[in-house]
Amino acid sequence: MPTFTAKIEKNWIMRCVIAPAAVVRALGGGQRIPVVARYAGETVATTLMPAGRGRGRLTVLADIVRRAGLDVGDRLEVELTRSSDPRDPAAPADLQRALQFRPAAQAAWVRGPASVRRWMVKYLDEARRPETRQKRLELLLERLSERAAKARSPKK
């Protein structure tokens, strides 16, 4: 379990720390490394993204960092463990059935990032009433179809 200390940086509106190349190598390397990060007394399942020159960028949750009294410019100690948990959610049965009849939406579902699929499954699962779930399912299919159409359209 590699541990490192790094200065908290601001990347657009998010806070992040840069993991040294040695830490990335110790985790087995790769482009997007699924990790469990421990910092500021909390544990978070996340992804270590490429940051150039073999280093990794870890987005840290601002609310956790702020609770610890830290922000941009402060140093944060981070412990990382490579995660073997599956990153890709299983599509619920109703979504699977609906995707069978919408090939373009199905292609967008498969092509999209696992994080978006996780969000979509969560969005569906949080519906309390069957009517709400059905509306959300239709909305997701519409958005997936739009994504597929956008991917097919020629770039100008």
Steps between C-alpha positions, in 0.01 A plus 500: 500500500695798376473818705605846387458862602418763240381856476127539428454664161201647324400342170216711362254490795628174646776432749767244417842372598770365271629152583870447421599261221638256759153472659339438159757226430442346845129476413584308183483792259237560237295788365202505736576310817204411723607574859380531854640827635534581869552865593385741771357211701266383220503216246385556140476267199624697199730495196860616463519681165811568289680826581800479266858376552371178661322683781133468598232759579267417786190715539429550870156582633485864606257437785733242657804724461318804638373305804866430574570875480699469176473657157710597195867540588489279811676165510293182519615149589340236279510120517399312185404137446423357158134399489383174350131586536311491170471852359227420250145465631260236375210655310167441676262261321261773384787700350642188330160426342459859382851512351424189290252705300719811473829393338637854482434553871655162576814595305525827696454307827783262414729773364452741791718509811422272794452805724209616285347151500531491881325837522219382267439182701495701822260753346262219405531319831422814702152529346242424769197440281477277191366797299804708591734216410330463161532874430865491596560193284345678199709810568821296521420320174436835333832642625690188395343520151599867476856408597510231232369743237759759601776239472382405147468857369797628298723755671493848349 
